[in-house]
Amino acid sequence: MQPIVIFIIITVALVGHFYFGQLLEQEEELPLEQPGETLPETKENVPTKTQIFSGSVKSAAEPSKSKPTISVDTHIVSGPKEGEVMDETNKVAFEFKAEVFPEETEGQITFETKVEGFDDGWKKTSSSQRTINLPSGPKEYTFLVRAKIKDAIDSTPAKRTFKINTSPYFGKVEISSLSPQTSPRSSLITLSTHLGEEKINITGWQLRGKGGSFSIPEGTEKYLPGYNPEPTENIIVKEGDKIYLSSAQNPLGRNQNFRPNKCLGYLTNYYSFAIPLSKGCPKPEKEEISHLSDCCQKFISDLKQCGVPDYSKKESIRSDSQCTSYLIENFNYAACFRKHYRDEDFLKKEWHIYMGSNSLLNSSCDTIYLRDQNGLFVDKYSYGRPVCN
């Protein structure tokens, strides 16, 4: 009886030891949770105390510590409105701002701007404003701006599309001065040019105000002596030219608008010009008159420039046929023109245009607009008090 009891006890102990050893092996072979992987809760993968304490899994009570996402939104505060047409300036100014989320985000906000059709790429700035001088001439542009803070940048920039509709000659020709009509003086408008190497045609340009309008006509660059038909040349202006427009009648005849030359001063002896002419007529060189008598040479050297020789009281000259013939043949506009019209400095950097009693500047207060052949804005000039629009 006793040996049987001892055998049973030994058998039970061996079986228990075997079962407990198998259980420990299963616990050691449990699969661990990989990053980003969640294992289903089965008997095989329920964590043991050993695993929990060794840090192979996270405690369900441990809080998550992720950084908040930063975003930024850009807004245009002021500037040309969407679709606006700017027809009197090529200068535009924009102001913009940014909203950052979360609001408590720390860091400097910067901006990047770009004008499509003008800029080659984005322009960085810490300012919240940008002023742009765009080229003259009609063209559509789109202004874009995006804000940035830290590594966050606005992926949808704010934008405005607008059009510059000034003349291609905006900023190149201007109304530099204006004198309204005061009796007995006529009104006078002066245009100035800033063209560089460019030459432009201003025939067909228009000046307009409350009193009416005036279209710049054709003209004559080299006014010929004697008969001059109706001009058929466009008025072409160059760098540094002055264009004078007077409300007086043209002393040379209707539509006889001209570019002055260094001989035209001779005509002031016979005509009254509301737009003054330079009296810088060239005199003959000494070699040209060396064959004349000493008295004749002295008389010529004493003559005023562009003056008509009056030798009626000079007996020594009246009796000198060679001298009088030379004076008659050389001291007049026709002779001067023939001799000098090929000179490089023959023409003055001016145009004289007569509007003929035009009432353009009769108002005491007005704004005069200058527009090109296509009606596009070139310049404006206000006068009187208060300044009128």
Secondary structure, 3 states (H helix, E strand, C coil): CHHHHHHHHHHHHHHHHHHHHHHHHHHHCCCCCCCCCCCCCCCCCCCCHHHHHHCCCCCCCCCCCCCCCCEEEEEEEECCCCCCEECCCCEEEEEEEEEEECCCCCCCEEEEEEEECCCCCCEEECCCEEEEECCCCCEEEEEEEEEEECCEECCCCEEEEEEECCCCCECCEEEEEEECCECCECCEEEEEECCCCCCEECCCCEEEECCEEEECCCEECCCCCCCCCCCCECCEECCCCEEEEECCCCCCCCCCCECCECCHHHHHHCCCCCCCCCCCCCCCCHHHHCCCCHHHHHHHHHCCCCCCCCCCCCHHHHCCHHHHHHHHHHCCHHHHHHHHCCCCCCECCEEEEECCCCCCCCCCCEEEEEECCCCCEEEEEEECCCCCC
